């Protein structure tokens, strides 16, 4: 298991757990980032900037510190689409 900020660009991971903040989890779920979702890292900004993600047809960016608190399955994180 790794966190979302550790997945390299172009790779896919399976979400296992989100943050401990329920309000933030609801916001992320509205974007499609919820447990068992396959998330692809499209780009990562330099200097711990935001991370550009894709879930299905939806693309969005989240802060690196939020991505660091999302636990991802390391098994699927090395798969490519």
C-alpha positions in Angstrom: 0.0 0.0 0.0 1.2 3.5 -0.9 -0.4 6.9 -0.9 -1.7 8.6 -4.0 1.1 11.2 -4.1 3.6 8.3 -4.6 2.1 7.0 -7.8 4.2 7.9 -10.8 2.6 9.8 -13.7 0.7 7.7 -16.2 0.0 4.9 -13.6 -3.2 3.7 -12.2 -4.1 2.8 -8.6 -7.1 1.4 -6.7 -8.3 3.6 -3.8 -8.4 1.7 -0.5 -8.9 4.5 2.0 -9.4 8.3 1.9 -8.7 11.0 4.5 -10.0 11.2 8.1 -11.9 14.4 7.3 -15.5 13.4 6.5 -16.4 16.7 4.8 -13.3 16.4 2.5 -14.2 12.7 1.8 -17.7 13.8 0.6 -16.1 16.5 -1.7 -13.7 13.9 -3.1 -16.6 11.4 -3.6 -18.5 14.0 -5.6 -15.5 14.0 -8.0 -15.5 10.2 -8.2 -12.5 9.7 -5.8 -14.0 7.1 -3.4 -13.1 3.6 -2.2 -12.5 1.0 -4.9 -12.2 3.6 -7.6 -9.5 3.3 -10.2 -7.6 6.6 -10.4 -4.9 7.5 -13.0 -2.2 10.1 -12.3 -1.9 12.3 -15.4 0.6 14.9 -14.2 2.4 16.0 -11.0 3.4 19.6 -10.5 6.9 20.3 -9.3 7.8 21.2 -5.7 4.9 19.2 -4.1 2.3 21.1 -6.1 -1.1 19.7 -7.1 -1.6 16.4 -8.8 -3.7 16.0 -11.9 -6.0 12.9 -11.7 -8.4 11.1 -13.9 -11.3 8.8 -12.8 -13.3 7.6 -15.8 -14.0 10.7 -18.0 -13.5 13.1 -15.1 -10.2 15.0 -14.7 -9.4 17.1 -11.6 -6.5 18.3 -9.5 -6.0 17.9 -5.8 -3.3 19.2 -3.4 -0.4 17.0 -2.7 -1.1 16.9 1.1 -4.6 15.6 0.4 -3.2 13.0 -2.0 -0.7 11.9 0.6 -3.6 10.9 3.0 -5.3 8.7 0.4 -4.2 5.1 0.6 -3.8 3.3 -2.8 -3.3 -0.4 -3.6 0.3 -0.8 -4.7 -0.7 -3.9 -6.8 -2.8 -1.9 -9.3 -0.7 1.2 -9.2 1.9 -0.2 -11.6 -0.7 -1.0 -14.3 -1.1 1.3 -17.2 -4.2 2.0 -19.3 
